[in-house]
Amino acid sequence: MASLEEARRIHFVGIGGCSMSGIARILNQQGHIVTGSDREPTQFTGNLEKEGITVYFGHKGEQAAGADLLVYSAAIKPENVERVYAREHGIPEMERSVALGQLSARFDNVVAVAGCHGKTTITSMLAFLNDRANLGATVHVGGYVELLDGGVHLGDKDLFITEACEYVRSFLTLRPTIAIVNNIDNDHLDCYGDISHIIEAFDQFCRLVPEDGVVLGCIDDPKVEALLHSIDRPYETYGLAKGDYHAESIAYSEEGFPSFDLIDHGKNVGRVVLSVPGEHNIINAIATYAAGKRLGASFDAYADAMHRFVNTKRRFELLGEKNGVKVFHDYGHHPNEIAATLQAATRVPHKRIFCVFQCNSYTRARTLFCENVTCFTNADEVLVPNIYPGREVDTGIVHARDMVAGINKETHNARYLATFEEISEYLDAHAKPGDIVITVGSGDVYRQSRKLL
């Protein structure tokens, strides 16, 4: 089996991605010679080059020459010319999640943040707490964080904080001492098939925690609560209104930002004021406290970090304003994520809410958005363009019109508009000053949303 320990020079194919660039920077700090390639520059490649990492733009086999190990992301197919070169020249290959797992094994203390929703935000909140409490952790986030100017912070202590992604069971490569499980949901059915296999994967993840570690689980999720009782590992619970850690006396500012009293095992430890909207972010912040307390962070440092925390890119991000209409974007692509985003939007001053939903994958469209679709209740209008194929091929089994029909069975507020050009024209004609537009999805909707401005 390929090993980071046996590799002096490591070549990354797809190095411009958030997670890949973060792993590359950490390994570079730890003394490896790191090179990499990607199709074009990204928001992460500049930092790589500043730290002395050679980055090639465009793919050529000889760019991998001399490497002891080639690391590739899930987006890089076996026929990529650099991967072909590696096989022809006996260079071992390693998938990104395996590299992350072997990297985590180099730290004695590992906080792994898992859950079908919220893991990027919680990991980002922990990055802010790491900064304010001087924890010295190395942090790896699966999204762009302004504080980090990327997705990684290079620490100087034996502590690693990382996002733990459940897709294709990649989080099972990690070695957590503190595991956070925020929720378990029926996502990624293209690789899991059904919810029972998802629960099984989270069970295996929790059992990676040693007997002197701890699992922190959100008790608001019945599947997480059941899991905690079955894993034979030490655990603590958190939630909105119940659990070892929870909130009381919740209030909202005029901007829609919540504040709350934080309850720690029955004791009110202080007031927390957030600068991000939504009940889900209260829960995310409480999870951050539960982990931070175990890492030795004070409440004052925690409260300061939570007040300073601003959303990761693509999480309720304000993209701009046109003709008095504010346009936001959120990465949410599962019904529960969309419902949480739109619930948060109701607390932002507005007249009407337009939601633009681009579904990423035909499997997700067919299994989650054609029947019993109630997540758009808080939108006045839902505009649905063509499905973004993602990793899949269009077989004709489902169409965006089928999703519109499914939404309209429940909330009667959806409309099919094939392209973002059509959606832009529709919004120009119908959105008025004081309205807000929220684009949601994980395909190319983030880039397409610029057309609305």
N, C-alpha and C positions, 0 to 999 in steps of 0.2 A: 504494500500500500504506500502511496506517495506520502511524503512527510515534509513539513516545514523545517523540521530540525535538520534534515539532511540537505537542505537547499541553501546555497550561499547567494546565488543570483536567482531572482524570481521574476518572471515576466507575466504581466496581467493583460489579458485580452478582454477589452471592454472596460478599461481602467477609468473611463470618464463617468461611470455611474456613481451614485452617492455611496453605496456600501463598498463597492470595489475600490474606489479612491480612498475611502477611510481605512480599509484593511491595508492597502498599499502604503499609506503614510505611517501607520503604526509599525509595520514590518521594517520600513526604512529607518524609523527611529530606533528600532531594536537591533540594527546593524546589518540587515540584509541589503544586498545590491538590488534595487527594484527598477524595472523598466515596464513600459506598458504601451498599449495602442488602443485607439478608438477611431470611429469614422470621422469625427470632427471634434473641435474644442467644445467643452461643456463648462458650466459654472464651477466645476470642481478641478479642472485640469490646471488652472493657473496656480493653485496652491501646491499641486504636485511638482510643477516645474520650479517654483520658488524654493522648494526643499531639496532640489538637486536630482529629482526623478526624471529620467528621460521619457518623454511621451511622444510616440509617433502617431501621426494622423493619416489614416488610411491603413489598410492591412496588407502586409507582405510577409511571406514565410520567413525570410531571412532575419526579420526583426526579432524573432525568437531564438536566433542562433546564440549558443553559449549559455543558455539558461539551464539551470538545474531543475527547474520546475515551472510549469505553465499553469496559471490559475485563470479560469474562464467563468463568466457569468452565465446565468440561465439563458440569456438572449443570444449567446454565441453558439452556433450550431456546429456539429462535428465536421462539416465540410468547410468551415472557415480555414483560409489558407495557412494561418499560423498554427492552428490546431493540427492540420494535416502535416505541416512541417515537423511539429513536435513528435507526432507518431512515427514519421519516417526516420527521425534522427534519435529516437529512443529517449526523448524528454518526457518525464512523467507529467500527467495532467491531473488537475484537482479542481473540482467545482467550488464556487465561491463559498457556499455554506459550510463545506468541509474545512476550508481554510479558516473561516471564522471560528469554527469549533475547535480546531487545533490551536488557534491563537488564544482562545479563552482558557485553554488548559495551562497556559503559561502564568496565569494569575491564580493566587490562592483564594481570592475573594471575587466572586462574579455575581453581579445583579443582572438577571435576564428578564426582560419585560415582554410578556406574551399576552395574547388575546386577539380575537378576530377584529376587534375595534379598539382604538385608543393607544396602541403600544408606541407609536411614533411620538404622540404627544406626551405620554408619561416619561419616555426616555429623554425627550427634550426638556421637560420640567426638571428631571434629575440632573441634566447638564447645567441648568441654571442654579440648582441647589449645590452642585459640585463647585461651581464658581463662587457662590456667596459664602459657603461653609468651608472653603479651602480643603476639600476632601482629597485632592490630588489624584482623582481617578482618571483613567483613560476611558473615554466615552465614544461609543459608536452608535450613531442614529441613522435610521433609514430615510431621512429627509433633510432638507436644507434648513439649518438653524442660524439665524442672523448672528447670535452671540458667538457661534463657532466659526462663522464665515464658511460654512460647509456642513459636514455631517460627522465630524470627529474632533475630539479634544485629546491631545497627547499629554498624559499625566506622568507623575513621578512616583506614584505609590503602587503597592501591590493590589490594586482594585480596578476592576473592569466593569463598566456599565454598558450593556448592549441591548438593542432591540432583538427580540427572538421571534422570527417569522415562522408561522406554521405551514406555509405553502410547501408542498411536496415534503412535509415533515422535516424541513431543514433545521428547525430548532432542536432536534434530537441530537445534533452534533455538539451542542454546547455542554458546559459543565458548571451549572449554576450552583451557588451557595445560597442565594436568595432568588426565588422565582416568583414573579408577579403574574397572576392569571386574571386578566381584567374581565373577560367574558369568553364564552364558547358559542359559536353560531354556525349556521349551515352555509358557510362560504367555501369557495374553492371546491365545489362539488365535481369539477372536471377531474380532479385528482383523488378526491376522497370517496366520491360516490354517494355517501349518505352521512347523516349526523353521527351515527354510532362509531364510524371510523375516525371522525374528527375528535370525538370524546376520547377514544382509545389513544390517539396521538397525544392529547393533552395529559392523559394519565401517565403515559410513558415519560413525557417531559417532566412532570412533577416528581416522578420517582428517580430522576437524575440528581435531585437534591440530596445531599448527605444527611445523616441522622442529626448532625449538629447544625444543619442549615434550617431554612424556614420557607414555606410557601405562603405568600400573601394573596388571598383570593377575594374577589368582589362577591359578597353574599347576596347582592341584588339579583344575581344571575342564578337561577335554580340549578342549572347544570354545573356551575362552578361549586355551589354549595354541596351538591351531591358528591362531586369529585373530592372535595376536601375531606369528607368523611370516609373516603375509601382508600386513600393513598398511603396510609401508615407513615406519614411524615409530619413533623411539627408544622403547625399553620396558625395564622392569624387572619382575621376577616376585616373587611372594610366595606363601606357602602354609603349611600346618600343619607339614609335615616336610621340605619341599623348596622351592627357589626362592632368589633373591638374599636375601630376608628370610624367615626361618622360625623355628619354635620347637623347643626341645629341653628335656629334663628336665621334662616337664609333670607337675604334681601337682594334687591337688584338696583343698580344705578340707572340714571337716565339713558346711559349708553347701552344698557342691557347686560352689564358686567355684574356677576354675583359676588356677595360677601357672605361669610358664615362663621359661626363659632365651631371650632374643631374640638371634638370630644375624643379623648384617648382613654379607653378602658374606664369610662364613666366620669372622667375628669375633664372639665373645660380648660384647655391649655391656651386658648387665645383666639383672637379674631383674625380671619384671613380675608384679604381683599384681592380678587382676581382682576386681571385686565384683559380677559378673554370671555366670550359669552357661553352660556349653556349649562344645563344641569350636568351634562356628561363631563364637563371640565371640572366641576366640583369633585366628582368621583375620581377623575384623573389626578387632581391635586391631593386628595386624601391618600391615594395609593402612593404618591410621591413622599408624603409625610411618613407613612408606615415604613417605607424602605429607608428613608433618610434618617429616621430615628435609630434604626439598627446600625447605621453607618456612623453614628455619633454626631449628626448635625443638630444644632440647637433650634428651638422653635423660632427664635428671632431671625436666624439666618434663613430658615425655611419660609417664614412669612414675607421676608424681604424678597426672596427669590420668586415666590409666587406672584407678588405684586409686579415685579419686573418682567415676568414671563409674557412674551407675546407669541402668537401662534407660529408654528412651523409653516414654511411655505406650503401652499395648497391645502391648508386647514383654515377654513373660513377667512381666506385672504382677500382683502380689498384690492381689486385690480385697478379700479379707477372709477371715474364718474363722467357721464355724458348727458347733457341736457337735463341736469338735475336728478338723474337716475344713477344710483350707485350699483356697481357690478362687483359681486363677490365670487370667489371660487372655493369649492371644497372637494377634496379627494374622495369623499364618501361614495361608495358604489354598491353597498349592501342596503336593503330596506331599513334595517335598524340604524345604520349610519346616516342615511338620508333623513329619516324621521328625527334624529337628534339634531342634525344641522338645521332643519326647518323649524324645530321647536326653539332652538337658539335664536333663529332669525326673527321670531315673533316678538322678541324682547328688544330688538334693534328698532329705533324709531322708523316708521314706514307708513305708507298708505296701502300699497298692494305689494304682494310678493309674487314675482315670476320665477319659476324654477325651470332651468334648462337641464334636462337629464340625458346624457349620452351613456348608454350601456356598453360596457366593455366585455365582450364575449357573448356568443350565441347561447352557450350553455347557461350562463347566468340569466340571460333574458328569458329563456324558456322555463327555467326552474324557479325563478324568483319574482318575475315581473309580469306574468301573464294571468295569474289568478290571485285573488285575495290581496290586492295591492293597496294597502292603507297608509303607506308611509308619506304620501303627498297631501295629507289632510290639511296641513297648514299653509299650502300654497294656493294662491288665487288662480293661477294658471300654470300648467306644466307643458313645456314645449319639448317634443321628443324628436331628435334627428335620427338618421340611420344608425344602426348598431355598428360600433367599432369592433373589428374582428379580433383584435388582440392576437393570441397565439393560434386562433382557430380559422377554419375555412368555412365559408358560407355554403351550407348544403341545401338552403331553402327551407329548412324545417321551422324557422321562426323569422319574423320581420318586426320592425319597429311598430308597425300598425297593430300587431298583436299585443304589444305592451300598452299601447294607447287604449285598446279595447279593454284590457285588464284593469287599467287605472280607472277608466270611466265607469266600470261596473261598480266601483266603490265610491269614488269622489267626484266623478263627472267634471273634471277640470283639465283634461289632457287634449293635446292637439299635435298631430304629426306634421312636422316641417322637415323635409329631407336633409337640408344642408344648413350650415351656420350662416350662409349668406341670406337664406330665406328667413331664418330666425332673426337676424339683424334687422332686416326690412320690417318684419312683424313688430319687433320691439320699438323701432323708430316710429311706427304708426300708432302703437297702442300704449306704450309705457309713458307715464306722465311724471313730472317732477315730484319727488317724494317717494316714488316707488323704488323697490330694490329688485335686482336680478341676481339669482344665485345659480351658477353653473355647477353641476355635480357630476362626478364620474372619474374613472382612472385611465381612460384611453387618451386620445390626443385633445380632449376637451379643453385642457389648460391652455394649449397653444391656440386652439380655435376660438376660445373666449375673447381673445384680443380683437377679433373681428367685430365684436359687439360694441367696441369702443372707437 
